[in-house]
Amino acid sequence: MNNFDVIIIGAGSVGVPTALALAKKKFSVLIIDELSSPGQGQNKKAIGGIRATHSDFGKIKICQRSIEIFSHWKEETGVDIGWIKNGYSFPAFNENDEQKLKELLKTQQAFGLNINWISAEEYKELVPGINDANLRGSTYSPDDGSASPLLSAAAFYEKSKEYGSEYKFREKVLNIIPKENHFQISTDKGKYEAKFVVNASGNNAAFIGEMENSDLPVIPDSHEGAITEPVERFFGPMIVDMRPAKDSANYYFYQNNEGQVIFCITPKPPFYGTDSDSTSWFLPKVSKRMVQLFPKLANLKVRRTWRGQYPMTPDGFPIVDFAEDFPNFINAVGMCGQGFMLGPGLGELISRMVANDLSEDDKKILKSFSYKRDFSGMEQFK
C-alpha cells in the first residue's frame, strides 16, 4: 500500500498547482489522472486569459494571487510561460451595458483592483481600427493578462516534482473508501492511502463526488476556441463583447505573447455534454462577429480550432469545500471555464485548508465557494 498525506484526483488547472503548493509545505502528495500527462483535460483547451476583475470577493482575491504567481514565474524560476500584461476590456455599446459595467466598477475598485472607465476615444487608442459605431467607452484593467496554458501546466508540473510530488498517469479512480482516519483509493492499477483527498477532476467532478456521497451540481457544457497565425502586435487588451446575438452570447479575443489571436464564443443555449469534436457552427459564427467589431482581423489565417468544456455550477462560482460527510475530503470543482486563472491561487488556498492555517480572508473566500451556499445567484461576468 502506498501512503501519502494528500492524494489529488486530477492533474489539471487546479490539481497541479495544488500539488505544488502542498509539496512546498512539505506534505507528501500523489496526483492521479486517467490521461497521459498533466493538463490533458480542459487545461490545454483554455485560451489563456487571466483576470482579477470579477464581481465576487472570492474570485477577485484568488485571481489577484494567481496573477502574482503567473507574472513572477519567469523571474523566480527562469521558465517562460508566455505571461504578458495585456489587460482586459469590456467595451459598452448601449446604455444598459454601460450602467452595469460602471456599477460593477465601484465594487471592483473597492477591492483595490486597478480598473477604470475610459472614454470611446481612449479605447480607440488601445484598439486602433475598432468599429466605433455606438461605442460609449469601456472598462480597462491593465494589470490583467494572459499566459500559455500548455507552458504553465508543464512548468507547474515540473516544479511540483522538484518539491517531491508524485504522479500516476493513465490510472482511473474506481472507488474511494473512508477508513477510520484516512481514505483508501482504488484505481485500475493499484491502491493508495491518504489522510486527505482533493477532488480536482474537472468534467468528472460529479462522478468522483458520488464516491464520497456528495451530490455536486457540476455539469459540463462545450465551448470552442481557435488560434490564428502570428502577426505583429496590433491591439492591446483582451476584448470581451457582451452583446448577445441570435444563437450566441458574448465572445472574446486577444493577441498572445507570440502575436497569435486566440478567440472563443459562448453558445446560446449552451451545448451540454462532453462532446469535444469541433463543429461547423463555431468558426463562421464567431469570425463574422469579430470582423464586424474589428475589421483589421479579416485577413488573418486561422490555424486550428478545438472544443472543450466548462464544468459549470448553477451560479457560475466554483465549489471549494470540505465534503459534508468526510471532513478531510476537499472538493475543488466547478471552475466554470476559469480553472486556469483560478488554479495557482486556489492551490495555495487548498494547501492552507489541509494545513488548518486559514486566514480571515480565506474563510470569507470559502464562504462564497461553499457547497452549502444558495446557488440561485449568478456571477455577473462568468
VEXRODO-960903 format. One record per residue: x, y, z of N, C-alpha, C, O in turn. Coordinates in steps of 0.001 Angstrom, whole numbers, plus 500000, padded with zeros to 6 digits. Each point is the difference from the previous one (the first is absolute). Example, Ala and Ser with C-alpha at 12.3 -4.5 7.8 and 13.67 -1.06 7.14 Angstrom:
<rs>
513190494310507800499110501190500000500900501200500000501036499981500665
498614501069498615500820501190500060499230501090500730500509501108500169
</rs>
This chain:
<rs>
500848498796500000499152501204500000500880501249500000500942500095500787
498758500857498338500729501256499923499279501046500841498813500250499791
501886500360501153499394500954500923500514501414499743501191500218499779
497869500743500255500328501407499772499207500860500971498996499567500566
501472501650499611499208500955500773498754500413499229498907500083500559
501278500179498128498903500498499160500025499288498660501058499843499391
497776499727500153499838499517498632499081500965499269498920500336500485
501521500104498344499215500902499157499523499217498788500793499343499326
497919500728500400499437499340498821499830501058498918499128500863500095
501707499065498880499946500961498908501263500833499906500315500767500911
500415499083497980501247500736499783499773501114498992500630500043498943
498455500859501404499661501080499086500272501371500567500951500197500756
498198500758498872500196501404500342500037500245501499500691500909500461
498575498291500305499972500144501459500893498962500672500716500324500948
499252498445498579500730498926500660501500500192500040500625499776501036
499965500637497849501459500136499955500496501166500862500941499810500770
498463501399499134500432501060500926499770499648501470500765500419500869
498182498810499405499761499568501377501102499059500470500463500094501137
499951499006497989501112499106500345501257500798500322500714499686500953
499554501341498255501173500838500238499908500704501350500956499999500775
497892500600499500499836500738501258500119499077501208500606500368501006
498819498435498898500081499046501113501421499484500194500479499881501128
500189499815497763501364499484500101500941501043500591500936499660500724
498816501601498968500805501072500600499850500027501516500916500410500713
497927499153499774499756499947501444500440498667500614499686499699501151
501041499516498064500601498742500475499001498855500162500303499010500666
498508501111498735499081498867499986500442499015498918500502500405498952
499312498310501307500210499006498944498732499939499155498895499869500527
501277500227498157498864500194499098500065499013498842501053499790499399
497800499609500302499840499178498805498865500572499174498936500315500533
501289499821498154498961500456499077499685498841499057500896499412499395
497827500275500495499550498918499126499160500595498877499093500795500245
501217498813498518499229500488498854499876498882498976500955499263499753
497865500616499654499777498918499047500595500294498629500093499102499164
500314502149500594500610500355498722501513499832500070500541499588501026
500147500739497860501395499584499845501030500947500589501152499605500183
498472501639500122500956500980500507499230501178500578498781500060499840
501887500879500828499268501103500639499332500922498993500512500233498905
498331500285501494499315501000499187499349499479498744499724500780499088
500020497922500831499457499427498767498475499972499955499422499560499006
499915500905502060498542500105499976499584501322499399500169500226498802
499284500653502031499526501298499502501069501088500101499865501051499373
501195498715501404501041501015500145500587500409498654500166501190499733
500146497841499424500651500326498735499034500656499008500420500507498960
498288499478501370499007500610499125499624501407500436499211500668499331
501350499791501793499778501382500433500663500946499006500988499636499361
498473501581500504500613500938499052501074500860500657500719500713499300
499411499240502028501154500620500633499774501318500702500944500558500561
497832499966499431499737501265500676500054499862501511499579498987500559
500948502052500103500144499988501462499597501371500518500682500990499735
498207499075501009499540501296500502499573499883501454499546498951500457
500612502152500249499476500101501361498714500800500030499376500124501054
500221500413497823498844500899499934498696499212499931499336499947498964
500316499444502167498750499263500145499016500831500825500246501173500282
498641498206500099498964500725500744499884499532501445499134500473500735
501736498597499682499868499358501307501334500028500729501055499824499391
498891500398501920501211500077500818500883498771499813501214500125499842
498177498679500176500777498773499919500806499898498728501208499767500039
498128500407498832500700499899498722501046501099499855501094499765499488
498562501434500966500941501117499889501279499699500773501098500139499461
498768499449501798501181499766500832500831498828499477501229500071499972
498105498861499617500730498847499480500754500374498729501168499644499846
498176501068499248500656500339498734501065501074500167500957500036499227
498899500839501762501089500929500284501273499233500351501091500343499547
498752498620501262501167499188500351500501499209498795501208499860499808
497870499622499380500421499282498794500831500898499097501026499573499471
498535501673500349500740500930499149501403500234500552500960500081499233
499167500027502077501333500146500595500885498807499641501178500168499686
498253498633500363500776498793499709500374499943498528501165499784499667
497862500406499446500283499968498563501020501069499606500942499722499258
498865501495501239500816501124499544501441499937500500500893500582499385
499341498717501723501356499905500545500665498649499718501129499758500427
498169499371498854500516498649499815501352499982499284500928499328500448
499185501398498455501256500000499242501136500584500828501112499472500007
498597501622500692501007500652500840500490499071501104501191499982500313
497900499246500277500355499167501152500559498633499619500777499415500755
498830500070498068500412498642499625500863499946498746500665498995499749
499332502078499461500723499989498738499245499347498862500531499873498897
498234499709501354499198499296498991498946500945499433499229500599500750
500739499532497926499046500878499327498691499249499775499981498971499324
498920501544501243498687499381499804499103500862499105498790499783499930
501812501196499388499238500815499060499187501109500627499083500525499369
501240499848501877499240501061500667500241501347499335501141500370499726
497772500368500016500070501413499642498877500736500729498919499456500228
501366501786500128499007500830500680499298500840498939500284501187499844
498794498179499428499317500688498908498683500641500421499445500807499255
500045498848501926498777500619500490498734499389499428500036499217499050
498855501157501546498657499585499569499159501241499753500193501036500637
498873498846498431499062501103499757498611499451499716499842498971499344
499151501739501166498594499686499739499366501246499388499451500823500732
500609499339497939499400501184499383498476499957500075499396498927499968
499999502239500129498536500112500061499491500718498759500573500999499566
498345498479499870499409500572498794498546500399500209499322500403499055
500199499485502180498652500454500316499979500477501448500897499694500786
498065501060499545499933500625501319499902498967501118500579500186501070
498693498727498687499816498986501034501324499358500396500299499872501187
500502499720497817501298499397500300500928501002500676500747499642500911
499207501602498648500840501026500623499658500150501482500895500077500842
497827499963499470499584500153501394500421498797500839500475500165501124
499353498620498336500386498798500736501502499975500268500440499664501100
500335500694497890501449499991500160500464501044501009500891499738500809
498506501439499142500394501063500926499590499667501432500700500357500948
498176498965499208499571499603501337500951498943500573500396500068501164
499957498963498000500938498969500438501373500596500289500718499531500882
499632501495498373501289500667500170500201500474501439501107499932500533
497825500544500086500087500479501381500423498866500939500847500183500874
498544498642498926500352498840500820501444499592499762500743499736500945
499648500215497794501353499562499661501051500959500550501026499567500525
498723501726499357500951500979500527500059499950501525501053500234500593
497811499458500038499980499891501463500881498852500488500506500036501121
499678498944498036500884498888500342501456500289499633500870499145500168
499388502061499332501369500387499691500471499647498606501196500061499714
497872499566499406500396499648498641500348501245499191499371501049500140
501637498812499019500401501080499100499139499915498741500405499421498993
498414501160501082499061499985498882499283501338499956499615500547501033
500210499972497762499366501302499836499115500001498771500097499133499132
499039501862500821499195500249498807500769500964499113500457501047500459
499686498595498259500667500893499059499025500382498892499063499261499699
501165501886499708499101500519498969500161499219498703500947499231499835
498117500978499251500078499356498687501287500391499282500635499162499360
499752502104500743501222500458499336501230499329500604500911499605499273
499120500266502031501125499323500654500045498526499613501073499424499825
497743499973500042499964498585499641500512499783498581500659498999499721
499041501926499395500462499869498610501517500100499899500588499516499033
500043501100501947501461500018500027500555498634500394501062499598499525
498220499688501345500412498649500389499730498980498897500760499049499817
498145501165499453499586499064498945499797500801498715498861500247499605
502226500162499739499883500826498793499255499264498890500354498874499650
498629501756499807499241499399498912498731499303500429499292499445499160
500399500568502132498761499376500449498807500747499425500043501221499851
498903498060499830498759500613499526499385500769501169499542499403500974
500452501923498919499570500816501139498535500411499938499573500883500743
499654498483498379498570500312499936499345499675501341500035498856500453
499377502143500171499313499878501298500940499703501172499527499712501099
501776500352498697500943499744501088499899501103501050500155501180499686
499589498437501541499782500964501079501200500094500948500058500901500837
500876498193499036501146499921500891500222498559500417499378499087499458
501507500708501503500339498631500391500623499990501392500614500977500428
499217497908500267500853499774501160501356499534499483500094499375498944
500942500933501807501351499590499607500787499678501258500132500838500893
500385497952499172500779499537501159501384499579499512500189498850499605
500781502066500418501306499740499384500839498932500680500938499486499392
498752500163501859500819499013500710499592498560499713500736499073500340
498101500726499039499621498656499571500892499585498834500676500839499406
499328497879500267500902499570498937499664498645499433498844499575500000
502185499750499516499812498690499377501311499221500063501080500569500153
498790498122499727501156499105499970499603498744499242498823499788499707
502142499398499984499740498753499281499567498902500970500763499646500899
498033499810498943499587498877500857500909498778499861500225499280500972
500295500485497826500870498845499784501332500177500721500454499104500712
500171502063499096501278500254500657499840500066501520500862499533500744
498026501052499705499774500136501441499819498640500658500591499729501046
498598499419498347499780498665500572501310499233500105500271499352501011
500542500725497935501286499301500016500927500570501067500700499257500688
499299502075499446500882500645500978499587499669501430500846499676500833
497850500405499453499524499676501351500263498523500327500366499656501124
499444499495497887500233498560500169501458499720500361500284499296500969
500633501261498246501420499756500254500426500553501360500766499364500724
498733501819499615500366500599501283499423499179501161500655499834501030
498128499658498803499409499193501078500792498718500217500139499540501133
500382499879497784500829498797500138501318500318500703500510499186500771
500039501997498961501226500409500693499788500033501512500913499710500773
497868500647499638499684500059501425499532498657500555499697499891501188
500243499087497958499715498664500505498657499398499635499718498868500392
499445501845498871498704499434499605500196498799499078500923499971499185
498202499047500956500020498828499129498735499975499145498950500496500409
501167498919498399498880499958499062499786498580499505500951499253499770
497783500393500071499611498747499368499056500336498852498857500401500220
501635499432498547499183500277498826499438498696499426500467498904500310
498525501258498851499296498856499399499445499058501075499983498782499822
499568501794501283499341499227501060498638500609500281499876501207500206
499119497957499799498636500451500253499590499639501421500147498853500423
499341502125500308499511499755501354498693499212499921499064500402499309
500881498477501401498820499135499981499127500184501233498773499992499903
501853500175501248499210500256501207500861500642501081501229499923499986
498080500708500944500642500649501139499325499467501258498788500138500167
501990499260500709499447499396501215500517500755501219501206500022500247
497890500603500523500447500671501222500323498984501090499211499099500283
501958501062500320500403499180501141499901500857501263499431501091499970
501118498421501128499851500694501283500598501403499969499364500948500463
501839499202499002500632501321499963500718500261498681500931500803499936
498627498512499018500594500207498683499044499469498934498930499477500311
501472500666498435499224499477498872500837498970499253501221500120499899
498098498874499584500638499049499098499433500213498606498786499951499799
502091500283499247499584500217498618500462498822499156501177499639500002
497886499775499285500317498910499082499899500506498569499023500650499627
501993499045499579499976500323498577500022498694499213499991498916500583
500038501194498101500090498796499181501410499411500002500261498989499347
500661501666501409501371499489500040500558499807501406501083499437500159
498195501021500865500554499847501332499146500624501082498901500493499745
501633499475501487499304500581501143500930500967500724501207499780500098
498188501308500412500772501049500667499219500488501215498775499894500049
501952500644500930499353500547501188500506501411500267501150500332499714
497959500494500846500376501366500357499053500523501067498847499577500089
501656501347500719499153500633501005499018500962499346498854500120500434
501606500576498505499157500957499282499871499587498542500927499442499414
497904500842500010499775499818498570499444501299499444499133500628500609
501375499773498221499504501189499307499406499566498666500688499412499165
498043500880500646499318499734498734500167501222499109499313501006500173
501615498895498865500238501081499044499866499440498593500848500225499137
498055499034500653499889499150498816499215500609498846499627499283499071
500111502029500965499421500669498841498671499430499568499037500000500767
500904499509497991498757499442499469499481498821500816498798499731500009
502103499566500677499611498813500771499640500316501444499883499091500822
499940502187499494499790500416501391498827499283500656500132499483501109
498731500483498218498808499393500599500191498499500199499557499440501003
501105499913498040500255498557500091500869499681501215499699499073500752
501375501690499441500870499794501166499256500372501278500153499338501027
499041501724498911499238500421501170499058498931500511499800499863501207
499623499383497878499093498921500403500703498965500879499369499351500834
501934500505498973500741498998500770500096500364501473500256499136500839
499539502155499486500008500400501415498670500655500382499937500835500902
499000498763498386498618500384500339499696501481499802499086500528500633
501661500149498501499690501393499676499271500060498663500450499436499003
498425501253500996499252500230498766500432501360499457499367501018500283
501703498994498944500592501257499538499277500509498758499934499284499001
499520501933501031499274500540498849500948500572498949500022501206499754
500757497909499634500981500401498991499664499292498697500062498773499911
499581502013499080499602499450498701500850500662498916499941501220499848
500846498015499394500824500600498953499160500481498820499035499348499602
501345501795499848499479500386498689501167500353499084501068500403500461
498713499440498237501097500064499033500151501386499391499022500667499660
502228499741500215500364501267499367501134499730499016500797499080500187
499262501737498762501074499847499022500920501209500011499593501113500333
501649498645499298500994501055499900500782499839498715499896498985499311
500896502041500375500818499951498790501204500910500162500030500870500870
500967498910498270501224500799500029500442500294498570499868499159499112
500659502047500678500436500414498668501513499854499852500708499619500932
499753500696497875501431500152499760500534501169500840499220500866500396
502082499179499885500556501144500729500220501192499076500439499850498860
499250501327501649500239501248499268500522501045500988499938499810501215
500573501285498247500479501085500850498856500508500873498853500057499558
501464500308501675498964500445500936499278501221499443500630500969499576
498013498971500430499240501112499440498840500454500881499251500897499613
500589498499501563499064500547500984500437499536501383500824499097500137
498606501541500890500481499775501351499271498941500790500474498868500083
498373501466500510499396499116501002499135498890499416499620500031498830
500080498988502017498911499063499725498731500813499785499706500909500776
499546498771498183498749500696499698498850499038500256499932498931499394
499171501447501496498820499195500319498775500781499549499643501008500611
499711498531498323498790500645499490498794499282500602499731498843499675
499555501842501191498905499380500753498686499945499234499057499348500449
500859501325498402498720500066499288499577498614499510500790499311499354
497994500276500940499541498688499539499560500042498540499613501047499479
500454497797499876499470499838498647498924498921500042499620499536501075
499896500071497765498876499067499932500302498680500698499176499511500773
501990499906498967500306498687500574501346499978500717500639498954500108
499780502205500378501233500069500790499921501178500956499288500973499754
501453498921501337500045501092500983501277500798499758500206500494498891
500655499644502111501210500792499796501055499223499212499927498779499866
501041501953499625501185499403499390501189500859500403499834501147500414
501366498294499463501161500717500507501250499522499281500079498858499548
500901502044500355501227499675499280501136500895500470499777501094500519
501443498422499291501178500780500365501175499517499166499911498983499312
501186501752500754501226499642499293501026499538501027500340500744500921
500153498029498922500877499432501026501444500477499856500299500857499168
500577498591501634501390500462500022500737499738498698501026500629499740
498475498457499437500629499700498718499307500696498835500362499779498845
498641501063501449499320500749498953498807499295499388499404500508499050
500237498333501475498840499275499481498724500502500668499988500281501199
498948499829498026498701500382500550499258498723500395499813499100499182
499771500837502075499271498847500529498597500466500351499827501068500586
499171498137499060498632500476500184499039498877500348500279498820499786
498572501589500763499004499064500519498641500682499960499921501227499942
499010497984500089498641500542500027499153499150500948500287498823500218
498681501779500335499096499299500909498715499633499264499226500892499652
500522497816500099498774499604499293498756500314500831500040500014501230
498875500231498077498706500256500657498903499305499208499750500369498853
499584498626501734500191499430501340501292499192500084500613499708498973
499806499926502242501244499241500157499923498631499335498923499420499862
502245500072499725500128498641499491500455499110501158501199499864500244
497851499532500466500358499186501160500595498666499562499618499438498973
501316500072501821500627498725499705501499500140499839500563501076500201
500077497826499435501458499975499907500488499694498590501113499505499827
498076500781499173500405499801498611501107501002499662499787501210500071
501386498289499565501140500869499705500320500088498515501074500475499631
498019499078499513500195500138498556499681501428499569498963500548500375
501924500051498842499747501343499478498775499984499099499684498988499374
499629502154500569498771500090499217500160500964498829500933500801499958
498142499104499097499970500944498876499286501290500385499989500959499228
499416499069501961499275501188500471500948501087500470499772501183499748
501291498417500936500813500944500767500690501067499157499766501192500200
501074498397498868500870500966499324499232501027499170500318501187500084
498684498417499118499236501030499281499290500972500936499921501195499717
499565498291501396499256500853500928500918501017500670499725501199499970
501360498330500632500841500908500777500801500934499101500186501167500342
500291498345498519500819500855499137499187501157499429500518501107499852
498217498647499828499145501075499494499842501095501044500107501185499686
499642498423501539499814500992501062501301500750500280499982501212500218
501130498084499778501283500644500273500372501017498927500469501095500312
499322498545498435500375500902498906499084501218499954500441501094499648
498290498726500705499104501156500075500482500997501047499905501211499800
500607498283501309500484500877501063501380500563499693500284501162500291
500565498015499124501405500380499820500452499555498606500596498932499856
499124501882499114500254499604498610501443499591499703500239499255499050
500719501210501734501400499640499760500252498494500102501017499506499513
498070499775501113500172498558500165499712499217498721500312498811499923
499103501835499082499388499296498869500956499075499253499589498919499578
501659501468500247500905499217499155500915499053500772500896499391499415
498887500484501882500799499058500778499635498560499647498830499683499786
502168499459500156499768498580499724499852499233501320500841500107500892
498092499132499211499768499179501186500776498699499858499861499289499004
500950500407501993500816498783499944499227498761500430500096498953499360
499144501162501714499239498829500449498894500428500950500030501085500580
498994498029499561498932500172500982499989498775500913500575498963499671
498775501168501460499868498876500931498744500199500835499380501064499976
500262497908500753498806500059500840500293499368501358500594498925500092
498981501762500945500169499489501356498775500312500824498975500432499471
501133499349501821498831500180500869500282500979501139501128500144500473
497795500520499943499973500763501239499203499163501008498792499848499822
501820499614501211499215499309501042499229501041500822500571500665500865
498143499466498859499201501113500520499263499644501286499546498872500191
500351502126500680499091499949501145498798500879499678500063500796499063
498842499083501689498805500791499669500202501507500062499330500739499277
501591499737501582500161501449500159501296500546499408500269501196500105
500533497947499278501222500481499369501181500172500937501029500543499598
498845499006501646501100500074500959500520498596500297499230499042499939
502054500811500381500542498676500313499440499434501301499424500721500814
500756497990499358499764499338501281501361499597500559500693499161499425
499678501436501685501241499644500696499627499843501465499789500988500704
500130497768499752499441499760501331500327498576500443500244499114499181
499753500697502124500086498649500544498670499282499777498935500611500095
501132498097499610498785499205499839499244499936501325500603499972501073
498072500006498832499173500007501216500247498780500882500083500121501222
500034498715498168500134498768500779501439499679500390500240499240500938
500721501346498335501407499650500224500836501275500055500332500563498957
500011499900502239500642501308500153501396500108499404500521501108499875
500101497781499752501323500067499378499946499794498490501029499808499353
497766500234500097499823499883498550499628501381499468498975500561500386
501854499985498732499795501351499475499557499924498547500686499406499168
498177501190500529499575500163498615500473501360499498499709501031500605
501019498960498287500447501238499350499595499885498538500804499650499136
497928500655500611499376499644498723499120501147499498499802501002500688
499675498823498088499066500979499453500648501347499742499488501033500429
501636498958498873500726501255499755499351500858498918500402501146499797
498611498319499517499186500781499054500845500646498904499755501139499602
501239498121499921500830500508498917501096500937500443500686500588499163
499497499568502158501015500933500503501047499304500864500684500645500794
499437498047499052500961499256500802501427500448499790500796500000500939
499545500385497826501374500410499717500384501241500794501082500059500585
498025500937499435500334501231500718499843499845501515500676500690500763
498449498422499675499794499783501431501029499044500609500295500086501192
500247499012498001500780498878500493501137500311500959500020499441501097
500934501428498547501130500242500914499578500573501345500507499579501039
498570501376498952499513500559501259499213498990500805500141499927501221
499021499285498095499235498958500697500910498936500591499752499503501098
501304500147498169500922498995500506500566500385501353500105499164500898
500261502110499249500523500456501286498917499995501076500262499651501151
498516500738498468498899499968500966499747498573500489499828499773501198
500149499275497880499759498603500379501118499488500907499748499225500923
501479501205498815501107499576500874499797500514501424500371499332500964
499040501855499164499724500531501343498807499282500636499943499874501224
499106499653497966498910499186500534500555498714500604499612499603501099
501289499758498184500596498755500483500830500249501259499985499200500935
500736501916499074500871500318501142499242500611501173500589500268501047
498102499954498783499183500646501037500605501346500403500191500297501179
500099500501497798500680501274500214499293501102499203500637500751499262
498050499332500897499202500936499216499993501386500630499864500150501214
500288500863497928499876501387500440498527500404499993499146499237499549
500561501946500945498623500495499965499541500198498560498848499715499673
502044500773499460499655500132498583499701498635499387499060499861499217
501741499127501140499757498645499491498597499525500368499286499441499167
500332500785502074498680499560500458498891500716499242498964499409499693
501259501861500008499016500763499233499903499481498566498909499895499440
502233499785499982500021499429498652499251498671499975499164499767499126
501138499371501830499384498674500032498499500069500236499260499119499564
500291501914501118498556500169500186499308500206498660498917499459499776
501694501321499326499376500238498696500142498806499069499266499892499017
501680499198501282500194498800499185499388498753500655500235498880499546
498987501318501511499505498877500790499031499108499226499189500475499205
500915498241501047499064499018499449498593500220500541499022499610499361
500868501008501803498704500186500660499354501344499664498956500330500564
501625500435498552499478501330499699498705499934499197499629498952499472
499705502173500450498831500150499142500492500204498570500684500984499718
498981498107499385500488500055498624499112500842499082500154499951498779
498928500814501790499048500732499158500581501280499415499419500564499073
501720499913501447500622501207499458500707499699498690499891498898499463
500836502090500027500716499793498744501185500938499921499871501198500250
501300498251499397501179500815499737499695500920498833499500499546498971
500797501758501172499602500969498982500742499804498686499412500154498929
501885499507501139500774499825498771500729498673500030501231499961500012
498006498937499999500618498678500072500529499558498646500552498906499881
</rs>
